């Protein structure tokens, strides 16, 4: 598949303003958490997202020049 899917674009737009967990993204998109997790891992593998583990949650944010300077805590 060439380019980003509609779901990937929605995820990236959603993450542009805040840090969200896989479950929160799934709720907002009205999709199963497992499906969203696949999209998030694919975006991470493409170098578009970074992931941190906070407790039992995985938190994602887009990779930008600024995000490289400020670690996720």
Order of alpha helices (4+ residues) and beta strands (2+ residues): alpha-beta-alpha-alpha-beta-beta-alpha
